[in-house]
């Protein structure tokens, strides 16, 4: 599933340990213009939403051939995006301005993983 459902956001917020969250994005693009559509999505985020919600792109890179993976587990791109907290992420996803551009992400991707991560203590 590429769209984020409300109940997934509710779970994200209910499980909130507090503090920043880094979202792991694993992306597999559609062969017919997926990369270009995703670039338009990223540019739209950067213009208004990144500063409004405190997003910080920590890392973005193209996926090279996997060294250890089952068939079909290689990804075209990996991104780590830091948010000040889970509430900021949920507020951005629910923002009508974000909703107006999310179709670019959906059109770009064949498959994706969006996984919140928290720092390991100690």
C-alpha positions in Angstrom: 0.0 0.0 0.0 1.4 3.4 -1.0 -1.3 5.7 0.7 -1.1 6.3 4.4 -4.3 5.4 6.1 -5.7 7.3 9.1 -5.6 4.3 11.4 -1.8 3.9 10.6 -1.3 7.5 11.6 -3.3 6.9 14.8 -1.1 3.9 15.6 2.0 5.9 14.9 0.9 8.6 17.3 -0.3 6.1 20.0 3.1 4.4 20.0 5.0 7.7 20.2 8.0 7.5 22.5 8.5 11.3 22.2 11.3 13.1 20.4 12.3 13.1 16.7 11.4 10.3 14.3 13.4 9.3 11.3 11.3 7.8 8.5 13.0 5.1 6.4 11.7 5.3 2.8 12.4 2.4 0.5 11.2 3.2 -3.0 10.6 1.2 -6.2 9.7 3.5 -9.2 7.4 2.8 -12.0 9.5 2.4 -15.2 7.4 4.9 -17.1 8.4 8.3 -15.6 8.3 7.2 -11.9 11.6 8.9 -11.0 10.5 12.2 -12.7 7.1 12.1 -10.9 8.9 11.5 -7.5 11.2 14.4 -8.2 8.2 16.7 -8.7 6.8 15.5 -5.4 10.1 16.1 -3.6 10.3 19.6 -5.1 6.8 20.4 -4.0 7.5 19.3 -0.5 10.7 21.3 -0.3 9.0 24.5 -1.4 6.5 24.8 1.4 6.0 21.8 3.6 9.5 21.0 4.6 10.0 24.3 6.4 6.4 24.3 7.8 6.8 20.9 9.5 10.5 20.8 10.2 11.5 18.1 7.8 15.2 17.4 7.3 16.4 15.1 4.5 19.2 13.2 6.3 20.1 11.0 3.4 18.9 10.2 -0.1 20.6 7.7 -2.5 20.1 5.5 -5.4 19.9 1.8 -4.7 22.7 -0.3 -6.1 22.3 -4.0 -6.7 21.7 -5.7 -3.3 24.5 -7.8 -1.8 22.2 -9.8 0.4 18.5 -10.0 -0.5 15.8 -12.2 -1.9 14.7 -11.7 -5.5 12.6 -8.6 -5.7 14.0 -7.0 -2.5 16.3 -4.4 -4.2 15.1 -0.8 -4.1 15.6 2.0 -6.6 16.1 4.7 -3.9 16.5 5.0 -0.2 15.8 8.1 1.8 16.0 9.0 5.5 13.8 11.9 6.5 13.9 13.4 10.0 10.8 15.0 11.6 10.8 16.9 14.9 8.3 14.4 16.2 5.6 12.0 15.1 2.9 14.7 15.5 4.7 16.9 12.9 4.7 13.9 10.4 1.0 13.2 11.0 0.1 16.9 10.7 1.9 17.1 7.4 0.2 14.0 5.9 -3.2 15.4 6.9 -2.4 18.9 5.5 -4.6 19.7 2.5 -1.6 21.1 0.7 0.2 17.8 1.2 -2.9 15.9 0.0 -2.9 18.0 -3.2 0.6 16.7 -4.1 0.5 13.1 -2.8 -0.8 11.9 -6.1 2.7 12.5 -7.5 4.2 10.1 -5.0 1.5 7.5 -5.7 2.0 7.8 -9.5 5.7 7.5 -9.1 5.9 4.3 -7.1 5.3 0.6 -7.8 6.1 -0.3 -4.3 7.4 1.4 -1.2 8.1 1.0 2.5 7.7 3.9 4.9 8.9 2.9 8.3 9.3 5.1 11.4 12.5 4.6 13.3 13.7 5.6 16.8 17.2 5.8 18.1 18.6 2.8 20.0 19.1 3.7 23.6 22.6 3.6 25.0 
